[in-house]
Amino acid sequence: MRADGYKGIVHTAAASNLGQMLVKLCKAEGIPLVNIVRSDEQVAILKAIGAEHVVDSSKEDFVPSLVAAIEATGAMLGFDAIGGGTMASTIMGAMEQVGSKGAEYSRYGSNVQKKVYIYGALDLGPIVLNRGALGFAWDVSGWLLIPFLAKQGVEGQMKLAGRVIQGLTTTFASTYKTKIGLEEMLTRDVAMAYNAKATGEKYLVVP
């Protein structure tokens, strides 16, 4: 976010383990964060750990709520764990509504640069963009951790690793449904369960 020159983040599938870490990290860093979830239960999970802006994509007022949250935070950078479908477009469309507010009309939309990084694949379908709602100042890119770390160099990687180690039991703590061995991992019922990609259903493999 900082390298790209943005000041806030929109995050999808935000009730996940990673999403909960991001809530705590952004709070510690003073970074405005808009969390997108898909149920009342997930809203409650994030609110309980201090998330300020949480919007539910299953609600009829999702888009206006998203626009309001983006306007309140100034978040013009998204990280999308869903991947396929229209979510990236919906996020940038909401950003464009905020960026266009009060601006002089232009057939090309606002000059506010909007960006979404696709880093997940919960939906393996095509990424669908509604060009008419985005203007022209937008960007969609893929993002993976390993190539990002490679660009940081050894010193940068050590700094990031140190930050994680310091917060291993707090900011970066993970919760798991259960612990399994390698043999259990290969059983049908367990494989079906951990492959479901459900919130709060992660399995920890302990050889």
C-alpha positions in Angstrom: 0.0 0.0 0.0 2.7 2.5 1.0 4.9 1.6 -2.0 2.0 2.2 -4.3 1.2 5.6 -2.7 -2.2 4.7 -1.2 -3.4 5.5 2.4 -6.1 2.9 3.0 -7.1 -0.7 2.1 -10.3 -2.5 1.1 -10.1 -6.3 1.8 -12.4 -9.1 0.8 -13.1 -12.4 2.6 -12.1 -10.3 5.6 -13.2 -12.6 8.4 -10.5 -15.2 7.5 -7.5 -15.8 9.6 -5.5 -13.4 7.3 -8.3 -10.9 7.4 -8.3 -10.9 11.2 -4.6 -10.4 11.2 -5.0 -7.5 8.8 -7.5 -5.8 11.1 -5.1 -6.0 14.0 -2.1 -4.9 11.9 -3.9 -1.9 10.3 -5.2 -0.8 13.7 -1.6 -0.9 15.1 -0.3 1.0 12.1 -3.1 3.5 11.9 -4.1 2.4 8.4 -7.8 2.8 7.5 -9.3 -0.5 6.5 -12.6 -1.5 4.9 -13.5 -5.1 5.5 -15.9 -6.9 3.2 -17.6 -10.1 4.6 -20.7 -12.1 3.7 -22.7 -12.7 6.9 -23.8 -11.1 10.1 -21.7 -13.7 12.0 -18.6 -12.5 10.2 -19.4 -8.9 10.9 -19.6 -9.8 14.6 -16.2 -11.6 14.5 -14.4 -8.5 13.1 -16.3 -6.0 15.3 -15.2 -8.0 18.3 -11.5 -7.5 17.5 -11.9 -3.8 16.8 -12.7 -3.4 13.1 -14.4 -0.1 12.5 -15.6 -0.4 8.9 -17.2 -3.8 8.0 -19.7 -4.2 5.2 -21.7 -7.3 4.4 -21.9 -8.2 0.7 -25.0 -10.3 1.2 -27.1 -7.2 2.2 -29.2 -5.2 -0.2 -27.4 -2.0 0.9 -23.9 -3.5 0.3 -22.9 -1.0 -2.5 -24.0 2.2 -0.7 -22.4 0.9 2.5 -19.2 0.2 0.7 -19.2 3.7 -0.9 -19.7 5.2 2.5 -16.9 3.2 4.1 -14.5 4.1 1.2 -15.5 7.8 1.5 -14.8 7.7 5.3 -11.4 6.0 4.9 -10.1 7.3 1.6 -9.2 3.7 0.7 -8.4 3.4 -3.0 -6.5 0.1 -2.9 -8.1 -3.3 -2.7 -6.8 -6.8 -2.0 -9.3 -9.4 -3.3 -9.2 -13.0 -2.1 -12.2 -14.0 -4.2 -10.6 -13.5 -7.6 -13.3 -14.3 -10.1 -16.6 -12.7 -10.6 -17.5 -9.0 -10.2 -16.2 -8.1 -6.7 -13.0 -6.3 -7.9 -15.2 -4.3 -10.3 -17.7 -3.5 -7.5 -14.9 -2.3 -5.3 -13.4 0.0 -8.0 -16.9 1.2 -9.0 -17.5 2.3 -5.4 -14.1 4.0 -5.3 -15.0 5.8 -8.6 -18.2 7.0 -7.0 -16.2 8.5 -4.1 -13.5 9.9 -6.5 -16.1 11.5 -8.7 -18.1 13.2 -5.9 -18.0 17.0 -6.4 -15.6 16.7 -9.3 -16.1 18.4 -12.7 -17.8 16.0 -15.2 -15.5 14.1 -17.5 -16.5 11.4 -20.0 -13.4 9.5 -18.9 -14.4 9.5 -15.2 -12.4 10.8 -12.2 -8.7 11.2 -12.1 -8.5 9.3 -8.8 -6.3 6.2 -9.3 -8.0 3.0 -8.2 -6.3 -0.4 -7.9 -7.2 -3.9 -6.9 -4.7 -6.7 -6.3 -6.1 -10.2 -6.9 -4.3 -12.5 -4.5 -6.8 -15.3 -3.9 -8.9 -17.8 -5.9 -12.1 -18.5 -4.0 -13.9 -18.1 -7.3 -12.0 -19.7 -10.2 -14.2 -18.0 -12.8 -13.3 -15.0 -15.1 -12.7 -11.6 -13.5 -15.6 -9.4 -14.8 -15.1 -5.6 -15.0 -18.0 -3.2 -15.6 -16.0 -0.6 -17.6 -18.8 1.9 -17.6 -18.7 2.3 -13.8 -14.9 2.6 -13.4 -13.7 5.5 -15.5 -10.2 5.1 -16.9 -8.0 5.6 -13.9 -7.9 2.0 -12.7 -5.7 -1.0 -12.4 -6.1 -4.7 -11.7 -3.0 -6.8 -10.9 -2.1 -10.2 -9.5 -0.2 -10.4 -6.2 1.8 -13.2 -4.6 3.8 -13.2 -1.4 7.0 -14.9 -2.7 7.7 -12.5 -5.6 6.9 -9.6 -3.3 9.4 -10.8 -0.7 12.1 -11.4 -3.4 11.9 -7.7 -4.3 12.5 -6.7 -0.7 16.0 -8.2 -0.6 17.6 -10.0 2.4 17.5 -7.0 4.7 13.8 -6.3 3.9 12.9 -9.9 4.4 14.6 -10.0 7.8 12.8 -6.9 8.9 9.4 -8.3 7.9 10.2 -11.7 9.5 11.2 -9.9 12.7 7.9 -8.1 12.8 6.0 -11.4 12.4 8.0 -13.1 15.1 7.3 -10.2 17.5 3.6 -10.5 16.9 3.3 -14.3 16.6 1.0 -14.7 19.6 -0.9 -11.4 19.1 -1.2 -9.6 15.8 -0.3 -12.7 13.7 -1.8 -15.4 15.9 -3.9 -18.0 14.1 -6.8 -20.1 15.3 -7.6 -23.6 14.1 -10.6 -25.9 14.3 -8.4 -28.9 15.1 -5.0 -30.5 14.7 -4.4 -33.5 12.4 -1.5 -35.7 11.4 -0.3 -36.5 8.0 -2.3 -39.8 7.7 -5.5 -38.0 8.8 -4.9 -35.3 6.2 -5.3 -38.0 3.5 -8.6 -39.4 4.7 -11.7 -38.4 2.6 -13.8 -36.8 5.3 -11.0 -34.6 6.6 -9.9 -33.6 3.1 -13.4 -32.6 2.2 -13.6 -30.5 5.4 -10.4 -28.6 5.1 -10.9 -28.0 1.3 -14.2 -26.2 2.0 -12.4 -22.9 2.6 -14.8 -21.9 5.4 -14.2 -19.2 7.9 -13.0 -20.6 11.3 -12.5 -24.1 9.8 -8.7 -24.2 9.3 -6.9 -27.5 10.1 -3.3 -27.4 11.5 -1.1 -30.3 10.2 1.2 -31.6 13.0 3.4 -34.4 11.6 
